[in-house]
């Protein structure tokens, strides 16, 4: 049970690092790293790695595509300091990956 609590808290720290680092403080590339590390470790400790990897990739692609459509339509906009040169910033894509 304690492992689940630690694992959940680690996810929340990675999530917060993405949102605050990328969206608020203007470190969009650096902010993506904690969530990427969390996902890699999460997949590594699972028994069914392949299906989990496919699910994560699908979530990443779907989320990035939906966010990009919203940005390109002008429905959603990121602050200039939060952008990474793609319609959906890298730190936002890592949120979808996680």
matplotlib code that plots the C-alpha trace (Angstrom):
import matplotlib.pyplot as plt

x = [0.0, 2.8, 4.4, 1.1, 1.1, 4.7, 4.0, 1.0, 2.9, 5.7, 3.2, 1.8, 5.3, 6.0, 2.7, 3.3, 6.8, 5.3, 2.6, 4.6, 7.9, 6.4, 3.3, 4.1, 7.8, 8.9, 11.1, 9.0, 11.8, 13.2, 9.7, 9.0, 11.8, 10.3, 7.2, 9.2, 11.3, 8.2, 6.7, 9.9, 10.1, 6.4, 6.6, 9.8, 8.2, 5.1, 4.6, 2.8, 5.2, 4.3, 0.6, 1.3, 3.8, 1.3, -1.4, 1.0, 2.0, -1.7, -2.5, 0.5, -0.5, -4.2, -3.6, -1.0, -3.3, -6.3, -4.3, -2.7, -6.1, -7.4, -4.3, -4.5, -8.2, -7.4, -9.5, -6.5, -3.3, -0.2, 1.9, 5.0, 7.3, 5.5, 5.8, 8.3, 7.9, 5.0, 1.3, 1.1, 4.2, 6.4, 5.6, 1.9, 2.5, 4.3, 1.1, -0.8, 2.0, 1.7]
y = [0.0, 2.4, 1.8, 3.0, 6.1, 6.9, 6.1, 8.4, 11.2, 10.8, 11.2, 14.3, 15.8, 15.0, 16.5, 19.6, 20.0, 19.9, 22.5, 24.9, 24.5, 24.6, 26.7, 29.1, 29.6, 29.3, 26.1, 24.1, 21.7, 21.1, 20.7, 17.6, 15.6, 14.5, 13.1, 11.3, 9.7, 8.8, 7.1, 5.2, 3.8, 3.1, 1.0, -0.7, -2.1, -3.3, -6.9, -6.1, -3.5, -3.7, -2.9, -0.2, 1.4, 1.3, 2.8, 5.6, 6.3, 6.4, 8.8, 11.0, 11.1, 11.6, 14.4, 16.2, 16.0, 17.4, 20.1, 21.1, 21.3, 23.6, 25.8, 25.9, 26.8, 29.6, 28.0, 27.4, 29.5, 29.0, 31.8, 32.6, 31.5, 28.1, 27.3, 24.8, 25.4, 23.0, 23.7, 21.6, 22.2, 19.3, 19.7, 19.4, 16.3, 14.7, 15.3, 13.2, 10.6, 10.3]
z = [0.0, 0.8, -2.6, -4.3, -2.2, -3.1, -6.7, -6.8, -5.1, -7.6, -10.4, -8.9, -8.5, -12.2, -13.2, -11.2, -12.6, -16.1, -15.4, -13.3, -15.1, -18.6, -18.3, -15.5, -15.1, -18.8, -18.8, -21.3, -22.4, -18.9, -17.5, -19.6, -18.1, -14.8, -16.4, -19.1, -16.3, -14.4, -17.5, -18.3, -14.8, -14.7, -17.9, -16.7, -13.6, -15.3, -16.5, -19.7, -21.0, -24.7, -24.3, -21.7, -24.1, -26.9, -24.7, -23.6, -27.2, -28.3, -25.4, -26.4, -30.1, -29.5, -26.9, -28.9, -32.0, -30.1, -28.4, -31.7, -33.4, -30.6, -30.9, -34.7, -34.6, -32.1, -29.3, -27.0, -26.7, -24.7, -23.3, -25.4, -22.7, -22.5, -26.2, -27.7, -31.5, -31.9, -31.6, -28.5, -26.3, -25.3, -21.6, -22.5, -24.5, -21.5, -19.5, -22.1, -22.0, -18.3]

ax = plt.figure().add_subplot(projection="3d")
ax.plot(x, y, z, "-o")
ax.set_aspect("equal")
plt.show()
